[in-house]
Amino acid sequence: MTERDSRQALYAAIDALQRLAELMERRRRQLGEVAGLSDPQWRVLEQIGRDDFLPSLFARSRECSPAAVSRTLRQLLERKLVAVSISQRDARRRDYSLTAKGRRVLEELRDRRERALEAVWRDFSRGDLERFVHFGVELADRLESYASRAEGD
């Protein structure tokens, strides 16, 4: 393979990755819209449903402002998808939990996601999926490492 061919293959791979990322985001938006959720609302709702949600840590991990997370929480509270209470462990903290309505919304999203996964991914062999995962994890690790080094530039 010539240098030129190698470069073309590299750019074709990057184009495929960008297309895949854009389509995954598009599908996520579509699913969220069916549930009446913006992407930030869906992400916060999922996080609250998973574990001990802390708005400040969530904001930091998503590289968004605490004000944006507070705004999203208010929207979810107004829609009665989450509930908030004073923490029994630390009265300075608030504990967020899903309401029954919030759990139903997440369950519907999971069901729709599962149907899409089945329709799109079912024909790939286990070996194909394992190779994809291996490559994806390695690429993500390299990108993360490069991005961390480049932040000082």
Secondary structure, DSSP 4 states (H G I P E B T S, - for coil): --HHHHHHHHHHHHHHHHHHHHHHHHHHHHHHHHTT--HHHHHHHHHHHHS---HHHHHHHHT--HHHHHHHHHHHHHTTSEEEEE-SS-TTSEEEEE-HHHHHHHHHHHHHHHHHHHHHHTTS-HHHHHHHHHHHHHHHHHHHHHHHHHTT-
